[in-house]
């Protein structure tokens, strides 16, 4: 296994061709106030697997693919069942 950064997140937009927007949420305890803080980060990722909105995916760091894309979808961890049932 290589030393590239890996994150898991939820696909929030799949309207582009071979690109998705992934929202990565993180919970951590504040070092001074000891409260749980929620933070979100939205990143663009290159998608060859055909992700849909709501899918939980694993993304891995890569070389710059375009101006805003520096991540690649590595695998789809969980499909969004609600969208699949609507299409059937």
VEXZA-464538 format. One line per field, with one value per residue (C-alpha): x, y, z. Coordinates in steps of 0.001 Angstrom, whole numbers. Layout:
VEXZA-464538
x X | ...
y Y | ...
z Z | ...
This chain:
VEXZA-464538
x 0 | 1364 | 1569 | -1092 | -3756 | -7129 | -10480 | -14083 | -16990 | -20409 | -20962 | -22943 | -22823 | -22424 | -23545 | -20116 | -18517 | -16069 | -16016 | -17842 | -17904 | -17259 | -18078 | -15763 | -17016 | -14755 | -15520 | -12875 | -12644 | -11546 | -8167 | -9077 | -12879 | -13251 | -16425 | -17035 | -16567 | -17961 | -16126 | -16913 | -14702 | -15824 | -13315 | -13577 | -12556 | -12003 | -14600 | -14224 | -16529 | -19839 | -20713 | -24163 | -25365 | -25483 | -22935 | -20297 | -16904 | -13239 | -10973 | -7199 | -4754 | -3283 | -1350 | -3201 | -5718 | -7190 | -7245 | -9441 | -9144 | -6443 | -8323 | -9485 | -12411 | -10806 | -13906 | -17622 | -18170 | -21966 | -24545 | -27478 | -30493 | -33080 | -31980 | -31753 | -35325 | -36647 | -35037 | -36443
y 0 | 3408 | 6512 | 8553 | 10206 | 8468 | 9853 | 8678 | 10926 | 11263 | 12269 | 15532 | 16279 | 14028 | 16362 | 16590 | 14169 | 11876 | 14185 | 14185 | 16474 | 14581 | 16041 | 14786 | 15303 | 15210 | 15252 | 16176 | 17516 | 21137 | 21269 | 24104 | 24058 | 20243 | 20493 | 18242 | 20249 | 19190 | 20305 | 19680 | 19868 | 19577 | 18250 | 17378 | 13865 | 12065 | 9309 | 6359 | 4060 | 5854 | 7207 | 8601 | 11223 | 9946 | 7172 | 6753 | 6589 | 6265 | 8813 | 8793 | 11619 | 11837 | 14093 | 17229 | 16151 | 19606 | 22967 | 21778 | 17971 | 16376 | 13264 | 10033 | 7829 | 4590 | 2537 | 2827 | 1732 | 2024 | 2770 | 5094 | 2753 | 5536 | 6697 | 3139 | 2349 | 5495 | 4579 | 1024
z 0 | -947 | 1246 | -536 | 1597 | 1582 | 2714 | 2702 | 1882 | 260 | -3363 | -3445 | -7185 | -10227 | -12995 | -14649 | -17075 | -15209 | -12167 | -8845 | -5830 | -2595 | 823 | 3548 | 7105 | 10133 | 13869 | 16398 | 19921 | 20247 | 22005 | 24389 | 24792 | 24615 | 22551 | 19550 | 16365 | 12954 | 9835 | 6162 | 3132 | -488 | -3006 | -6681 | -7660 | -10947 | -11383 | -13760 | -11742 | -12367 | -8915 | -8220 | -5760 | -2195 | -2681 | -1 | -1709 | -884 | -2591 | -2927 | -3553 | -7070 | -9370 | -10554 | -13196 | -13799 | -12058 | -9169 | -9334 | -7190 | -6031 | -7705 | -6652 | -5504 | -4671 | -3964 | -381 | -224 | -2907 | -2254 | -2196 | -2369 | -5838 | -7145 | -6100 | -7802 | -11130 | -11218
